[in-house]
Amino acid sequence: MAKISRRYTKAAEGVDSAQIFSVEDAVKLVKERATAKFDETIEISINLGVDPRHADQMVRGVVALPNGTGRKLRVAVFAKGAKADEARAAGADIVGAEDLAEKVHKGDIDFDRCIATPDMMGVVGRLGKVLGPRGLMPNPKVGTVTMDVTGAIKDAKGGAVEFRVEKAGIVQAGVGKASFEESALVQNVRTFVDSVVKARPQGAKGTYLKRISLSSTMGPGVKVALGSVGVQAGT
């Protein structure tokens, strides 16, 4: 059985795990309990009524948070020629083609987001077993396979968050930092939830959004009332 630290126990004081809070109160509670020595990430967890084992119930997408994530991402771009030059000018941290693919194949993955031009997917496709499990495989559905490398890099560095439902039907993501203003976090949370609602797959039956909770990196989870983030009952 995992040992619960004294710091976590103290942070959890006054938080009823069964109580459901408005998003404003939930954000306030989570911020107050983010007492680590670093700027903790505020994380959202959404339980969905889907079975991702079925292709028509897969949920994935990308959302640009209005107040960013507070995280500095390293972006790698697979491109050649003029598009490679464009990527460098747009602020990509790593740019390459076959040479970059060779580094990735060897496990040298020093980036948080991967973008590719369509003509490079023949090369990138061979890296699926390396990039896929890390959630880094470029995908046109989330805008990371594109000829608009400038726009994709801008989105990645400006607060765009990719999400994908896990095997247990849960979507998780960082929606800001504990240092953010409460209003900024609330706005980010509502934007993220709205994007997950819009990503509802055709195969989803019954209640789609079941539960939402917020927590900081080292803090306890706080349940959020669905209505307070604009989700109607039965959605």
C-alpha positions in Angstrom: 0.0 0.0 0.0 1.4 3.4 -1.0 2.4 5.7 1.9 0.6 9.0 2.1 2.9 11.9 2.8 2.3 14.4 5.6 2.3 17.2 3.0 -0.5 15.5 1.0 -2.4 14.8 4.2 -2.2 18.4 5.2 -3.2 19.6 1.7 -6.3 17.3 1.8 -7.5 18.7 5.1 -10.9 20.4 4.6 -11.6 18.7 1.3 -14.5 16.4 1.3 -13.8 13.8 -1.4 -17.5 13.2 -1.9 -18.5 16.9 -2.2 -19.0 18.5 -5.6 -17.9 22.1 -6.0 -18.6 24.8 -8.6 -15.6 25.2 -10.9 -14.8 28.6 -9.3 -14.7 27.0 -5.8 -12.8 23.9 -7.1 -10.1 26.1 -8.6 -9.8 28.1 -5.4 -9.4 25.0 -3.3 -6.9 23.4 -5.6 -4.8 26.6 -5.8 -4.8 27.0 -2.0 -3.5 23.4 -1.6 -0.7 23.6 -4.2 2.0 24.2 -1.7 5.0 22.4 -3.4 8.2 24.4 -3.9 7.6 24.4 -7.6 4.8 25.9 -9.7 2.4 22.9 -9.7 0.4 22.1 -12.8 -3.4 22.3 -12.5 -4.8 19.1 -14.0 -8.2 18.1 -15.2 -9.6 14.6 -15.3 -12.8 13.8 -17.1 -14.6 10.4 -17.0 -16.4 9.7 -20.2 -19.1 7.2 -21.0 -17.2 5.7 -23.9 -15.3 2.5 -24.6 -12.2 3.5 -26.6 -11.6 -0.1 -27.6 -14.2 0.6 -30.3 -13.0 2.9 -33.1 -16.3 4.8 -33.2 -15.9 5.7 -29.5 -12.4 7.2 -29.7 -12.1 10.7 -28.4 -9.2 12.9 -29.3 -8.6 16.5 -30.3 -6.6 19.6 -29.7 -7.7 22.8 -27.9 -6.0 26.2 -27.7 -6.4 27.3 -24.1 -7.1 31.1 -23.9 -4.6 31.7 -21.2 -2.0 29.1 -22.2 -0.6 26.2 -20.1 2.3 28.0 -18.4 4.5 25.2 -19.8 7.3 25.8 -22.3 7.2 23.2 -24.9 10.0 22.0 -27.1 8.7 21.5 -30.6 10.3 19.2 -33.2 9.4 19.5 -36.9 9.9 17.0 -39.7 10.3 19.0 -42.8 12.7 19.6 -45.8 13.8 22.5 -47.9 11.7 25.7 -47.6 9.4 24.2 -45.0 12.4 23.4 -42.8 13.5 27.0 -43.1 10.0 28.2 -42.3 9.9 25.9 -39.2 13.2 27.4 -37.9 12.0 30.9 -38.5 8.8 30.1 -36.6 10.7 29.1 -33.5 10.9 25.3 -33.8 13.4 23.8 -31.4 14.4 20.9 -33.6 14.1 20.6 -37.3 15.1 17.7 -39.5 14.1 14.9 -41.8 15.8 11.5 -42.1 18.5 12.6 -39.7 15.9 13.5 -37.1 14.2 10.2 -37.7 17.4 8.3 -37.0 17.9 10.2 -33.7 14.3 9.4 -32.6 14.7 5.8 -33.6 17.6 5.5 -31.3 15.5 7.0 -28.4 16.9 10.5 -28.5 13.6 12.3 -28.0 14.2 15.8 -26.6 10.9 17.4 -27.5 7.3 17.6 -26.2 5.4 18.1 -29.5 6.0 16.7 -32.9 4.9 18.3 -36.2 5.4 17.0 -39.7 4.7 18.1 -43.2 2.6 15.6 -45.2 5.5 14.6 -47.5 7.5 13.5 -44.5 4.9 11.0 -43.2 6.6 8.2 -45.1 9.6 8.7 -42.8 7.7 9.6 -39.7 5.3 6.6 -40.1 8.2 4.2 -39.4 8.6 5.8 -36.0 5.1 4.9 -34.8 6.3 2.3 -32.2 8.6 5.0 -30.7 6.4 8.1 -30.9 3.0 6.5 -30.5 3.3 5.3 -26.9 4.5 8.7 -25.9 1.6 10.5 -27.5 3.9 12.3 -29.9 2.9 10.8 -33.3 1.9 13.6 -35.7 -1.8 13.3 -36.7 -3.7 15.5 -39.2 -6.8 15.3 -37.0 -5.1 17.4 -34.3 -3.2 19.7 -36.8 0.3 18.2 -36.4 0.5 16.9 -39.9 0.2 20.1 -42.0 1.9 22.4 -44.5 1.1 25.3 -42.2 4.1 24.7 -40.0 4.2 28.2 -38.7 0.6 28.0 -37.5 1.2 24.6 -35.9 4.3 25.8 -34.1 2.6 28.9 -32.9 -0.3 26.9 -31.5 2.0 24.4 -29.8 4.0 27.1 -28.1 0.9 29.3 -27.4 -1.0 26.8 -25.2 -2.5 24.2 -27.5 -3.3 21.0 -25.7 -3.8 17.6 -27.3 -6.1 15.2 -25.6 -6.9 11.6 -26.1 -9.1 9.2 -24.1 -7.3 6.5 -22.2 -8.3 2.8 -22.0 -10.4 3.4 -18.9 -12.5 6.1 -20.6 -10.6 9.1 -19.0 -9.3 12.2 -20.6 -6.6 14.1 -18.6 -4.6 17.2 -19.3 -2.9 20.2 -17.7 -4.9 23.4 -17.9 -2.5 25.9 -16.4 -0.3 26.5 -13.4 -1.0 27.2 -9.7 0.5 30.6 -10.2 -2.3 31.5 -12.7 -5.1 33.8 -11.6 -8.3 31.9 -10.6 -10.3 33.5 -13.4 -7.7 32.4 -16.0 -7.8 28.8 -14.8 -11.6 28.8 -14.8 -11.6 30.1 -18.3 -9.1 27.4 -19.4 -11.2 24.6 -17.7 -14.4 25.7 -19.4 -12.6 25.9 -22.8 -11.1 22.5 -22.4 -14.4 20.9 -21.3 -16.2 22.5 -24.3 -13.7 21.0 -26.7 -14.1 17.5 -25.2 -17.9 17.9 -25.5 -17.5 18.9 -29.2 -15.3 15.9 -29.8 -18.1 13.5 -28.8 -17.8 10.5 -31.1 -20.8 9.1 -33.0 -20.6 5.8 -31.2 -21.0 7.3 -27.8 -24.4 6.3 -26.2 -26.1 7.5 -23.1 -24.3 10.0 -20.8 -21.1 11.2 -22.3 -19.6 13.3 -19.5 -19.8 11.5 -16.2 -17.5 13.2 -13.8 -14.9 16.0 -13.8 -12.2 16.7 -11.2 -9.4 19.1 -10.7 -6.1 18.6 -8.8 -2.6 20.1 -8.6 0.5 18.0 -9.3 0.9 17.1 -5.6 -2.5 17.9 -4.3 -5.9 16.1 -3.7 -8.6 15.9 -6.3 -11.7 18.1 -6.1 -14.9 17.2 -7.9 -16.5 19.8 -10.2 -20.2 20.3 -10.8 -20.9 19.7 -14.5 -23.4 22.5 -14.7 -20.8 25.0 -13.5 -18.7 24.4 -16.6 -21.7 24.7 -19.0 -22.5 20.9 -19.3 -26.2 20.1 -19.3 -27.5 17.2 -17.4 -27.4 14.0 -19.5 -24.8 15.3 -21.9 
